[in-house]
Amino acid sequence: MMIKYIVSDLDGTLLDQAGQLSEKNSSALTKTELPVTLVSARAPQTMMPSIQQLALTGPQIAFNGGVIFKASGDFPLILAEHPLKRRTAQQLVAALQTEFPEISLSGYDLQNWYVQGIDDQVTAEATLTHQSPRLINLSQLLTNPVLKLFKLVVASDDPERLAQINTFINDLALTDIAVQQSQTQSLEITADCATKEQALATILEAEQLTAEQVAAFGDGPNDQAMLQSVAHPIAMQNAVESVQAISQFVTKSNVHDGVSYGIKKYITKFNRKVG
């Protein structure tokens, strides 16, 4: 069965270290003439430059599966959304602020990125995504009954501290959240149904495609379940070991146009073989 659909993570996969889409990757994706879904932990608006550069018209996935959307001009058109439950977010923020007052904690709704302080992690993220943070007390923000928060991010440059925080969150036994690690310095909390693999399954069902027809590119721990859900998982050379271990093919790194190389050396070759 031929590969008829391509899925790709953004940061660390399709984009380089500066968050830019290279001409080589862009050209390779366009020349395949296959539909492409970008899957990211990013907010929809910060995915739009890549979507527009690739002229994508199909469904895209933001917030690790929290939002499925299409581009509508310069803005995202929401097709499905799974925000965090407000009471759960309130409970989690209060617990984290009490137990770990020094950590970097932020949250996202569809339009805004809310932070409690400007630190190195926030500055680096702002540089990468070109999204400006809004300084606000998250506990106060969450008293707004109409607020839809799609993602909470806990950041620390201390891996041991981050592991402690992860254990602490798991010990809270909140059954309606999903905790994923997309970068070495951050944990991302979304609704339990907001995962990359679940969002992709929703799209494939709507497009009447099977997992056997899909190739997916990824690099981080939050890509692993998605990659395992398709027949053709492709890991970046810079991917974590667990992602490389479950992949059919390991391509070049994100800074060496690994998506372009993977299309040429795996997807095109596979389709020629079975076609």
C-alpha positions in Angstrom: 0.0 0.0 0.0 1.5 3.3 -1.1 2.2 6.2 1.3 -0.5 8.8 0.6 -0.1 11.2 3.6 2.8 12.9 5.3 2.8 14.1 8.9 5.6 16.1 10.4 6.5 17.6 13.8 7.8 21.2 13.5 10.5 22.1 16.1 13.5 19.8 15.9 12.1 18.1 12.9 10.9 20.2 9.9 12.3 23.5 11.2 15.9 24.3 11.9 17.3 25.5 15.3 16.2 29.0 14.5 12.6 27.8 13.9 12.9 28.4 10.1 11.7 26.2 7.3 14.4 25.6 4.7 13.8 26.0 1.0 15.0 22.4 0.5 12.4 20.9 3.0 9.7 23.2 1.6 10.5 22.1 -2.0 10.6 18.4 -1.1 7.2 18.5 0.6 5.6 20.4 -2.3 7.0 18.1 -5.0 5.6 15.0 -3.4 2.1 16.3 -4.1 1.0 14.4 -1.0 -1.3 16.1 1.6 0.7 17.2 4.6 -0.4 17.7 8.2 2.0 19.6 10.6 1.7 18.4 14.2 3.2 20.6 16.9 3.2 21.7 20.5 3.0 25.2 19.2 0.0 27.5 19.2 -2.0 27.6 15.8 -0.9 31.2 15.1 2.8 30.4 15.4 2.4 27.5 13.0 0.9 29.7 10.3 4.2 30.9 8.7 5.1 27.3 7.9 1.6 26.4 6.7 1.6 29.5 4.4 5.1 28.8 3.1 3.9 25.2 2.2 0.5 26.4 0.9 -1.2 23.8 3.0 -5.0 23.7 2.9 -5.7 20.6 4.9 -6.1 20.0 8.7 -3.2 20.8 11.0 -2.6 20.0 14.7 -1.6 22.4 17.4 -1.0 22.2 21.2 0.0 18.5 20.9 -3.5 17.7 19.7 -5.4 20.2 21.7 -6.6 22.0 18.5 -7.2 20.8 14.9 -7.5 23.6 12.5 -7.1 24.8 8.9 -5.6 28.0 7.6 -8.1 30.6 6.6 -6.2 33.5 5.1 -3.8 34.6 7.8 -5.8 33.0 10.6 -6.5 29.5 11.9 -10.0 28.1 11.4 -10.8 25.8 14.3 -12.2 22.4 13.4 -11.9 20.7 16.8 -10.7 21.8 20.2 -9.9 20.1 23.6 -9.1 22.8 26.2 -8.1 21.9 29.8 -10.9 21.8 32.3 -10.7 25.0 34.2 -11.0 23.4 37.6 -8.3 21.0 36.8 -6.0 23.8 35.6 -6.7 25.8 38.7 -5.9 22.8 40.9 -2.7 22.1 39.0 -1.4 25.7 39.0 -2.1 26.1 42.7 -0.3 22.9 43.5 2.7 23.8 41.4 3.0 27.3 42.7 2.9 26.0 46.2 5.4 23.1 45.8 7.7 24.7 43.2 7.5 28.5 43.5 10.7 29.0 41.6 9.7 27.2 38.3 8.8 28.9 35.0 5.0 28.3 34.5 3.0 29.5 31.5 -0.2 28.9 29.7 -1.8 29.3 26.3 -5.2 30.1 25.0 -5.9 30.4 21.2 -4.5 33.9 20.9 -2.3 34.5 23.9 0.7 33.1 25.7 0.5 33.9 29.4 3.6 33.9 31.7 4.2 34.6 35.3 7.7 36.0 34.8 10.3 36.6 32.1 13.2 34.2 32.4 15.6 32.5 30.1 13.1 29.8 29.0 10.5 32.4 28.1 13.0 34.5 26.2 14.2 31.5 24.2 10.7 30.5 23.3 9.7 34.0 22.3 12.8 34.2 20.0 11.9 30.8 18.5 8.2 31.3 17.9 8.0 35.1 17.5 5.1 35.1 19.9 5.2 37.8 22.6 4.3 36.7 26.2 1.7 38.4 28.3 2.7 38.9 32.0 -0.1 37.8 34.3 -0.8 35.8 37.4 -2.1 32.4 36.2 -4.2 31.8 39.3 -6.0 35.1 38.7 -6.3 34.4 35.0 -8.0 31.1 35.7 -10.9 32.8 37.6 -12.2 33.9 34.2 -15.1 31.5 33.4 -14.9 31.9 29.7 -11.2 31.3 29.4 -10.1 28.3 27.3 -6.6 27.3 28.3 -5.2 24.6 25.9 -1.7 24.1 27.4 0.3 24.6 30.5 4.0 24.6 30.3 6.4 23.9 33.2 10.1 24.8 32.4 13.3 24.2 34.2 16.9 24.0 33.1 17.5 21.4 35.8 16.7 17.9 34.5 16.4 16.4 38.0 14.1 19.2 39.1 11.9 18.6 36.0 11.8 14.9 36.7 10.6 15.7 40.3 7.9 18.0 38.9 6.8 15.3 36.5 6.5 12.8 39.4 4.7 15.4 41.5 2.1 16.0 38.7 1.6 12.2 38.2 1.1 11.8 42.0 -1.8 14.3 41.9 -3.7 11.6 40.0 -5.5 14.1 37.7 -7.2 11.8 35.3 -8.2 14.4 32.7 -4.7 15.6 31.8 -1.9 14.4 29.5 1.7 15.3 30.5 4.3 15.2 27.7 7.9 16.3 27.2 8.7 17.9 23.9 11.9 19.5 24.9 14.6 18.6 27.5 13.7 21.7 29.6 9.9 21.6 29.7 6.8 19.6 30.5 3.6 20.3 28.6 0.2 19.6 30.1 -2.9 19.3 27.9 -6.4 17.7 28.2 -6.1 13.9 28.4 -7.7 13.6 24.9 -5.3 16.2 23.5 -2.5 14.1 22.1 -0.8 14.0 18.7 -1.8 10.4 18.0 -5.5 11.0 18.9 -5.7 14.1 16.8 -4.0 12.4 13.9 -6.5 9.4 14.2 -9.4 11.9 14.0 -8.0 13.4 10.8 -7.2 10.1 9.1 -10.8 8.9 9.8 -12.2 12.1 8.3 -9.9 11.7 5.3 -10.7 8.0 4.9 -7.1 6.9 5.2 -5.5 4.1 7.2 -2.3 4.2 9.3 -0.7 2.0 6.6 -0.8 4.9 4.2 0.9 7.4 6.5 4.5 8.4 7.0 5.4 10.6 10.0 8.5 12.5 11.0 9.5 13.3 14.6 12.2 13.8 17.1 10.9 14.2 20.6 9.3 12.0 23.3 5.9 13.7 22.5 6.2 12.3 19.0 6.8 8.7 19.9 3.2 7.5 20.3 2.2 9.3 17.1 5.1 7.6 15.2 4.1 4.3 16.6 0.5 4.7 15.4 1.5 4.8 11.7 3.1 2.3 9.4 6.0 4.5 8.3 7.7 6.3 11.3 10.7 8.3 10.3 13.1 9.6 13.1 15.4 12.5 12.8 19.1 11.9 13.4 18.8 14.3 16.3 15.8 12.4 17.7 15.9 10.9 21.2 17.0 7.2 21.3 13.5 5.9 22.1 12.1 7.6 19.0 14.9 6.3 16.8 14.4 2.8 18.2 10.8 2.5 17.0 11.3 4.1 13.5 11.5 2.4 10.1 14.1 4.9 9.0 16.5 7.4 10.6 17.0 10.4 8.3 19.4 13.4 8.6 19.1 15.9 11.4 16.7 18.9 11.3 19.6 21.2 10.6 20.6 19.2 7.5 17.2 19.1 5.8 16.3 15.7 7.3 12.7 15.8 6.1 13.8 16.4 2.5 16.3 13.5 2.8 13.7 11.2 4.3 11.2 11.9 1.5 13.9 11.1 -1.1 15.5 8.1 0.5 12.4 6.5 2.1 9.0 7.8 1.0 9.8 8.1 -2.8 11.7 4.8 -2.8 8.9 3.0 -1.0 6.2 4.3 -3.3 8.2 3.4 -6.4 8.7 -0.1 -5.0 5.1 -0.8 -4.3 3.7 1.2 -7.1 
